[in-house]
Amino acid sequence: MQRFETFAQFYPFYLGEHANRTCRRLHFIGSLGVLALVALAVLSGNAWWLLLVPLIGYGCAWVGHFYFEKNRPATFTHPWYSLLGDWRMFADILRGRVRL
């Protein structure tokens, strides 16, 4: 297992683990789904929607890794940096810094 002292060191590795365009798209869809579920929970006042957050967020990402990228998600070895990486990549896609 590779060790990283900072998120800044981890993020290039994270991007390398998402070289497949379909994998990145599935991550983006999963992140949008998470945001939609959080909004739905807040707007409806029904917190039960939040139970679907891990299923949608990780489900989309893991399908991308296992079927398209053909690697193990970084979540298994670097859970916190991986979560930060998901949202950083999402923001970088919106900014046009990472291709979708």
N, CA, C and O of each residue as an XYZ file, in Angstrom:
400
protein
N       0.841     -1.176      0.000
C       0.000      0.000      0.000
C       0.891      1.245      0.000
O       1.805      1.370      0.814
N       0.612      2.138     -0.904
C       1.363      3.379     -1.009
C       0.928      4.331      0.107
O      -0.261      4.423      0.414
N       1.879      5.037      0.713
C       1.594      5.976      1.802
C       1.688      7.402      1.265
O       2.561      7.730      0.461
N       0.767      8.231      1.733
C       0.751      9.637      1.340
C       0.707     10.485      2.601
O      -0.085     10.223      3.507
N       1.553     11.493      2.655
C       1.600     12.381      3.820
C       0.511     13.448      3.759
O       0.005     13.893      4.789
N       0.158     13.853      2.536
C      -0.831     14.926      2.374
C      -1.794     14.575      1.247
O      -1.527     13.705      0.418
N      -2.913     15.275      1.245
C      -3.862     15.099      0.156
C      -3.253     15.565     -1.165
O      -3.523     14.981     -2.214
N      -2.441     16.604     -1.117
C      -1.783     17.110     -2.336
C      -0.907     16.029     -2.977
O      -0.788     15.980     -4.202
N      -0.304     15.176     -2.175
C       0.475     14.058     -2.706
C      -0.439     12.960     -3.242
O      -0.108     12.294     -4.223
N      -1.574     12.778     -2.603
C      -2.499     11.708     -2.965
C      -3.258     11.996     -4.266
O      -3.490     11.085     -5.061
N      -3.639     13.235     -4.481
C      -4.552     13.554     -5.584
C      -4.022     13.160     -6.968
O      -4.811     12.646     -7.761
N      -2.766     13.360     -7.310
C      -2.286     12.863     -8.616
C      -2.436     11.343     -8.747
O      -2.800     10.840     -9.810
N      -2.154     10.619     -7.663
C      -2.377      9.170     -7.654
C      -3.855      8.870     -7.901
O      -4.192      8.000     -8.704
N      -4.727      9.589     -7.213
C      -6.174      9.411     -7.348
C      -6.606      9.615     -8.808
O      -7.356      8.806     -9.355
N      -6.136     10.682     -9.425
C      -6.490     10.941    -10.828
C      -5.988      9.828    -11.737
O      -6.659      9.462    -12.702
N      -4.811      9.290    -11.434
C      -4.275      8.179    -12.214
C      -5.137      6.930    -12.113
O      -5.191      6.127    -13.044
N      -5.805      6.769    -10.988
C      -6.702      5.631    -10.789
C      -8.051      5.839    -11.482
O      -8.907      4.955    -11.459
N      -8.234      7.002    -12.094
C      -9.470      7.345    -12.801
C      -9.176      7.761    -14.235
O      -9.741      8.732    -14.739
N      -8.293      7.023    -14.884
C      -7.903      7.342    -16.261
C      -9.008      7.017    -17.253
O      -9.099      7.645    -18.308
N      -9.846      6.045    -16.927
C     -10.928      5.631    -17.819
C     -12.074      6.644    -17.767
O     -12.580      6.977    -16.695
N     -12.464      7.118    -18.929
C     -13.488      8.163    -19.014
C     -14.840      7.701    -18.465
O     -15.535      8.479    -17.811
N     -15.218      6.455    -18.719
C     -16.491      5.942    -18.214
C     -16.473      5.885    -16.692
O     -17.481      6.171    -16.045
N     -15.343      5.522    -16.125
C     -15.203      5.503    -14.665
C     -15.412      6.910    -14.101
O     -16.147      7.085    -13.129
N     -14.774      7.905    -14.703
C     -14.942      9.293    -14.233
C     -16.388      9.733    -14.376
O     -16.920     10.411    -13.496
N     -17.023      9.359    -15.463
C     -18.430      9.728    -15.661
C     -19.329      9.097    -14.607
O     -20.249      9.740    -14.102
N     -19.060      7.844    -14.278
C     -19.853      7.185    -13.237
C     -19.633      7.848    -11.878
O     -20.574      7.980    -11.096
N     -18.403      8.265    -11.593
C     -18.149      9.010    -10.358
C     -18.953     10.308    -10.344
O     -19.560     10.665     -9.335
N     -18.947     10.997    -11.461
C     -19.662     12.271    -11.554
C     -21.160     12.057    -11.352
O     -21.803     12.816    -10.627
N     -21.711     11.037    -11.986
C     -23.131     10.719    -11.834
C     -23.441     10.369    -10.378
O     -24.449     10.815     -9.830
N     -22.578      9.574     -9.759
C     -22.779      9.216     -8.359
C     -22.747     10.434     -7.455
O     -23.560     10.546     -6.537
N     -21.825     11.345     -7.701
C     -21.739     12.564     -6.892
C     -22.972     13.438     -7.082
O     -23.497     13.994     -6.117
N     -23.436     13.562     -8.324
C     -24.675     14.307     -8.569
C     -25.850     13.651     -7.845
O     -26.705     14.334     -7.281
N     -25.880     12.327     -7.870
C     -26.936     11.598     -7.171
C     -26.906     11.854     -5.677
O     -27.955     12.011     -5.053
N     -25.715     11.898     -5.098
C     -25.567     12.191     -3.665
C     -26.108     13.584     -3.366
O     -26.857     13.767     -2.406
N     -25.734     14.562     -4.177
C     -26.230     15.931     -3.972
C     -27.748     15.989     -4.101
O     -28.410     16.676     -3.322
N     -28.301     15.280     -5.070
C     -29.749     15.260     -5.263
C     -30.453     14.627     -4.064
O     -31.496     15.113     -3.627
N     -29.886     13.544     -3.532
C     -30.495     12.888     -2.375
C     -30.438     13.769     -1.128
O     -31.396     13.816     -0.357
N     -29.335     14.455     -0.933
C     -29.229     15.369      0.211
C     -30.247     16.500      0.067
O     -30.912     16.869      1.035
N     -30.365     17.045     -1.138
C     -31.359     18.104     -1.372
C     -32.769     17.581     -1.143
O     -33.593     18.263     -0.534
N     -33.050     16.386     -1.621
C     -34.372     15.788     -1.431
C     -34.677     15.581      0.049
O     -35.794     15.839      0.496
N     -33.699     15.122      0.800
C     -33.884     14.912      2.237
C     -34.178     16.234      2.942
O     -35.064     16.313      3.793
N     -33.423     17.270      2.577
C     -33.615     18.577      3.209
C     -34.969     19.169      2.817
O     -35.720     19.632      3.675
N     -35.277     19.154      1.524
C     -36.516     19.786      1.048
C     -37.780     19.046      1.490
O     -38.817     19.665      1.727
N     -37.687     17.736      1.597
C     -38.855     16.950      2.003
C     -38.950     16.805      3.521
O     -39.992     16.424      4.054
N     -37.853     17.114      4.206
C     -37.819     16.916      5.651
C     -37.777     15.447      6.041
O     -38.082     15.088      7.179
N     -37.399     14.603      5.092
C     -37.377     13.161      5.315
C     -35.927     12.659      5.219
O     -35.387     12.495      4.125
N     -35.316     12.421      6.375
C     -33.916     12.002      6.421
C     -33.700     10.583      5.909
O     -32.557     10.181      5.687
N     -34.751      9.829      5.718
C     -34.601      8.457      5.213
C     -33.933      8.421      3.848
O     -33.297      7.425      3.504
N     -34.062      9.485      3.064
C     -33.408      9.547      1.754
C     -31.891      9.428      1.884
O     -31.217      8.964      0.964
N     -31.360      9.849      3.030
C     -29.915      9.821      3.225
C     -29.359      8.403      3.288
O     -28.159      8.201      3.101
N     -30.210      7.428      3.547
C     -29.754      6.042      3.562
C     -29.286      5.581      2.184
O     -28.496      4.644      2.071
N     -29.773      6.240      1.149
C     -29.379      5.885     -0.219
C     -28.056      6.525     -0.658
O     -27.489      6.141     -1.681
N     -27.572      7.491      0.110
C     -26.354      8.211     -0.268
C     -25.170      7.270     -0.513
O     -24.549      7.356     -1.572
N     -24.831      6.369      0.430
C     -23.681      5.487      0.153
C     -23.927      4.544     -1.022
O     -23.008      4.248     -1.785
N     -25.151      4.080     -1.165
C     -25.480      3.156     -2.260
C     -25.261      3.831     -3.616
O     -24.647      3.249     -4.510
N     -25.753      5.031     -3.762
C     -25.617      5.759     -5.033
C     -24.175      6.227     -5.243
O     -23.591      6.010     -6.305
N     -23.610      6.869     -4.222
C     -22.260      7.411     -4.357
C     -21.218      6.345     -4.610
O     -20.486      6.404     -5.598
N     -21.148      5.365     -3.714
C     -20.147      4.315     -3.871
C     -20.535      3.309     -4.949
O     -19.668      2.762     -5.631
N     -21.818      3.066     -5.102
C     -22.265      2.102     -6.120
C     -21.809      2.498     -7.511
O     -21.229      1.689     -8.235
N     -22.070      3.737     -7.882
C     -21.642      4.212     -9.203
C     -20.123      4.169     -9.344
O     -19.601      3.722    -10.365
N     -19.422      4.635     -8.318
C     -17.959      4.672     -8.372
C     -17.373      3.269     -8.484
O     -16.468      3.039     -9.285
N     -17.874      2.345     -7.697
C     -17.310      0.996     -7.693
C     -17.606      0.245     -8.981
O     -16.781     -0.549     -9.434
N     -18.768      0.480     -9.579
C     -19.042     -0.110    -10.893
C     -18.000      0.404    -11.889
O     -17.475     -0.358    -12.702
N     -17.711      1.691    -11.816
C     -16.690      2.270    -12.694
C     -15.331      1.625    -12.525
O     -14.627      1.378    -13.504
N     -14.965      1.354    -11.292
C     -13.647      0.763    -11.042
C     -13.595     -0.713    -11.433
O     -12.669     -1.137    -12.124
N     -14.563     -1.482    -11.003
C     -14.511     -2.926    -11.224
C     -14.753     -3.319    -12.682
O     -14.159     -4.285    -13.162
N     -15.613     -2.590    -13.392
C     -15.982     -2.998    -14.752
C     -15.283     -2.207    -15.856
O     -15.119     -2.719    -16.963
N     -14.875     -0.992    -15.582
C     -14.284     -0.170    -16.636
C     -12.807      0.142    -16.377
O     -11.974     -0.019    -17.268
N     -12.490      0.579    -15.183
C     -11.106      0.918    -14.857
C     -10.287     -0.334    -14.567
O      -9.072     -0.354    -14.766
N     -10.966     -1.378    -14.095
C     -10.321     -2.670    -13.770
C      -9.278     -2.520    -12.657
O      -8.185     -3.081    -12.742
N      -9.625     -1.762    -11.617
C      -8.747     -1.623    -10.461
C      -9.590     -1.578     -9.182
O     -10.818     -1.499     -9.229
N      -8.907     -1.629     -8.055
C      -9.592     -1.539     -6.769
C      -9.762     -0.080     -6.403
O      -8.821      0.703     -6.534
N     -10.954      0.304     -5.944
C     -11.154      1.697     -5.527
C     -10.195      2.091     -4.408
O      -9.901      1.287     -3.524
N      -9.718      3.309     -4.449
C      -8.817      3.824     -3.415
C      -9.509      3.903     -2.060
O      -8.847      4.036     -1.030
N     -10.825      3.823     -2.057
C     -11.600      3.834     -0.809
C     -11.136      2.735      0.141
O     -11.167      2.910      1.360
N     -10.711      1.615     -0.407
C     -10.332      0.483      0.423
C      -9.013      0.695      1.155
O      -8.793      0.110      2.216
N      -8.140      1.520      0.602
C      -6.837      1.735      1.228
C      -6.658      3.146      1.797
O      -5.895      3.344      2.742
N      -7.352      4.111      1.228
C      -7.242      5.513      1.655
C      -8.645      6.128      1.717
O      -8.974      6.982      0.893
N      -9.471      5.710      2.673
C     -10.881      6.118      2.667
C     -11.118      7.628      2.732
O     -11.960      8.141      1.995
N     -10.406      8.343      3.584
C     -10.670      9.782      3.717
C     -10.129     10.571      2.541
O     -10.817     11.439      2.004
N      -8.908     10.278      2.139
C      -8.359     10.958      0.969
C      -9.180     10.640     -0.274
O      -9.358     11.495     -1.141
N      -9.676      9.422     -0.360
C     -10.490      9.035     -1.503
C     -11.789      9.837     -1.546
O     -12.207     10.298     -2.608
N     -12.419      9.998     -0.391
C     -13.650     10.791     -0.335
C     -13.378     12.233     -0.742
O     -14.140     12.826     -1.504
N     -12.286     12.792     -0.228
C     -11.894     14.149     -0.645
C     -11.603     14.191     -2.143
O     -11.959     15.150     -2.826
N     -10.953     13.145     -2.643
C     -10.637     13.072     -4.062
C     -11.875     13.040     -4.934
O     -11.909     13.654     -6.000
N     -12.895     12.321     -4.478
C     -14.158     12.264     -5.229
C     -14.715     13.668     -5.439
O     -15.097     14.039     -6.549
N     -14.754     14.437     -4.361
C     -15.345     15.773     -4.458
C     -14.416     16.760     -5.152
O     -14.885     17.677     -5.825
N     -13.117     16.589     -5.002
C     -12.174     17.448     -5.725
C     -12.273     17.183     -7.225
O     -12.286     18.118     -8.024
N     -12.344     15.899     -7.607
C     -12.471     15.573     -9.028
C     -13.799     16.093     -9.573
O     -13.849     16.595    -10.696
N     -14.871     15.980     -8.796
C     -16.177     16.507     -9.200
C     -16.063     18.012     -9.490
O     -16.531     18.494    -10.522
N     -15.432     18.739     -8.560
C     -15.250     20.179     -8.754
C     -14.342     20.462     -9.951
O     -14.604     21.389    -10.717
N     -13.286     19.681    -10.118
C     -12.385     19.877    -11.251
C     -13.068     19.584    -12.589
O     -12.755     20.216    -13.598
N     -13.989     18.637    -12.598
C     -14.769     18.378    -13.814
C     -15.645     19.586    -14.126
O     -15.720     20.029    -15.272
N     -16.307     20.117    -13.097
C     -17.158     21.309    -13.308
C     -16.351     22.498    -13.794
O     -16.845     23.298    -14.589
N     -15.112     22.626    -13.327
C     -14.239     23.736    -13.732
C     -13.567     23.503    -15.073
O     -12.920     24.406    -15.603
N     -13.709     22.312    -15.631
C     -13.068     21.993    -16.894
C     -11.612     21.569    -16.755
O     -10.902     21.504    -17.758
N     -11.148     21.281    -15.547
C      -9.768     20.887    -15.324
C      -9.554     19.385    -15.530
O      -8.438     18.940    -15.798
N     -10.633     18.613    -15.401
C     -10.603     17.166    -15.652
C     -11.679     16.888    -16.697
O     -12.812     17.355    -16.579
N     -11.307     16.122    -17.721
C     -12.254     15.797    -18.808
C     -13.295     14.811    -18.344
O     -13.001     13.861    -17.619
N     -14.514     15.050    -18.771
C     -15.604     14.130    -18.454
C     -15.845     13.225    -19.619
O     -16.727     12.368    -19.562
